[in-house]
């Protein structure tokens, strides 16, 4: 892993710890380990893959059920996102940012499983929500996930 990647992960973990503290929660060592796995990964990971990461990279055995509970906590703290299509998780791309964020949207490479978090204009989301409401439905999640091919896989 490059020095820049290590610094980015360290900064994100510091920001996540500060954020949790400001909300009256704690980023425990186990939670930190799972979040580190997601921050270090270039793709979305399942709870099983995160348990493997903890065992193989950190030398720490973490049961999959514990990983699921940790992911639930990290999701409630807006530090990770669950990708419904892939049934996997990614770290929020904006953990270390200090500005307001739009509703996260995800581009998922169907070939290499790489994930990119992007922002979509709020007016587009409002328009989609109106279309859903006009059709007699209620939108339960504004998160969009797009199956794509990343630039590396297109070549």
C-alpha positions in Angstrom: 0.0 0.0 0.0 1.3 3.5 -0.9 2.2 6.1 1.7 -0.6 8.3 0.3 -3.1 5.5 0.8 -1.9 4.9 4.4 -2.3 8.7 5.1 -5.7 8.8 3.5 -6.9 5.8 5.6 -5.4 7.3 8.8 -7.1 10.6 8.1 -10.4 9.0 7.4 -10.2 6.9 10.6 -9.4 10.0 12.7 -12.3 11.8 11.2 -14.6 8.8 11.8 -13.5 8.6 15.4 -14.1 12.3 15.9 -17.5 12.1 14.2 -18.6 9.1 16.4 -17.5 10.9 19.5 -19.5 14.0 18.5 -22.6 11.8 18.2 -22.1 10.1 21.5 -20.9 6.8 20.1 -17.5 5.1 19.9 -15.4 3.8 17.1 -14.1 0.7 19.0 -11.0 -1.2 17.9 -13.1 -3.9 16.1 -15.2 -1.2 14.4 -12.0 0.5 13.4 -10.6 -2.8 11.9 -13.7 -3.4 9.8 -13.8 0.2 8.6 -10.0 0.0 7.8 -10.8 -3.1 5.6 -13.3 -1.1 3.6 -11.1 2.0 3.4 -8.2 -0.1 2.1 -10.2 -2.0 -0.5 -10.7 -0.8 -4.0 -14.0 -2.7 -4.3 -17.1 -3.4 -2.2 -16.7 -6.2 0.3 -19.1 -8.6 1.9 -19.2 -9.4 5.6 -17.4 -12.7 4.9 -14.7 -10.9 2.9 -14.2 -8.4 5.8 -13.9 -11.3 8.3 -11.2 -12.8 6.0 -9.5 -9.4 5.9 -9.4 -9.1 9.6 -8.0 -12.6 9.9 -5.5 -12.5 7.1 -4.3 -8.8 7.2 -4.7 -8.0 10.9 -4.3 -11.4 12.5 -7.6 -11.0 14.3 -10.4 -13.5 14.2 -13.8 -11.7 13.9 -17.0 -13.8 13.6 -19.1 -12.9 10.5 -22.1 -12.1 12.8 -20.0 -9.6 14.6 -18.9 -8.1 11.3 -22.6 -7.7 10.3 -23.4 -5.9 13.6 -20.4 -3.6 13.1 -21.5 -2.8 9.6 -24.9 -2.0 10.9 -23.4 0.4 13.4 -21.1 2.0 10.8 -24.0 2.4 8.4 -26.1 4.1 11.1 -23.2 6.5 11.6 -23.0 7.2 7.8 -19.5 5.8 7.6 -20.3 3.0 5.2 -22.9 2.3 2.6 -24.6 -1.0 1.8 -24.9 -1.7 -1.9 -28.2 -3.5 -2.4 -27.4 -4.9 -5.8 -24.1 -6.4 -4.8 -25.1 -7.2 -1.2 -21.7 -5.7 -0.2 -20.4 -2.6 1.6 -18.2 0.3 0.9 -16.7 3.0 3.1 -18.2 6.4 2.5 -16.0 8.4 0.1 -16.6 11.5 2.1 -15.6 10.5 5.7 -12.6 12.9 5.7 -14.6 15.8 4.2 -16.0 18.6 6.2 -18.6 19.8 3.8 -22.3 18.8 3.3 -22.8 15.9 1.0 -25.6 15.0 -1.4 -27.3 11.6 -1.5 -24.7 9.0 -2.4 -25.0 7.2 -5.7 -22.8 4.3 -6.8 -21.2 3.2 -10.1 -20.4 -0.5 -9.8 -18.2 -2.2 -12.3 -19.8 -5.5 -13.3 -16.4 -6.9 -14.3 -14.0 -6.1 -11.5 -16.5 -5.0 -8.7 -14.8 -1.6 -8.4 -17.1 1.0 -6.9 -17.1 4.8 -7.3 -19.3 7.0 -5.2 -20.7 10.0 -7.1 -23.1 12.8 -6.4 -26.2 13.4 -8.5 -27.9 16.8 -8.6 -30.7 17.0 -5.9 -33.1 18.3 -8.6 -32.8 15.0 -10.4 -33.5 13.0 -7.2 -36.5 15.3 -6.6 -37.8 14.6 -10.1 -37.4 10.8 -9.7 -39.2 11.0 -6.3 -42.1 12.9 -8.0 -42.3 10.3 -10.7 -42.5 7.6 -8.1 -45.1 9.4 -6.1 -47.1 10.1 -9.2 -47.1 6.4 -10.0 -48.7 5.8 -6.5 -45.5 4.5 -4.8 -43.4 5.7 -1.9 -39.7 5.9 -2.4 -38.0 4.0 0.5 -34.4 4.8 -0.5 -32.9 7.5 -2.7 -29.7 5.6 -3.2 -29.1 4.7 -6.8 -26.7 1.9 -8.0 -25.7 1.7 -11.6 -24.1 -1.4 -13.2 -21.3 -0.1 -15.3 -17.8 -0.9 -16.6 -15.0 1.1 -15.2 -12.4 2.7 -17.5 -9.9 -0.1 -16.8 -12.3 -2.8 -17.8 -13.6 -1.0 -20.9 -10.1 -1.0 -22.5 
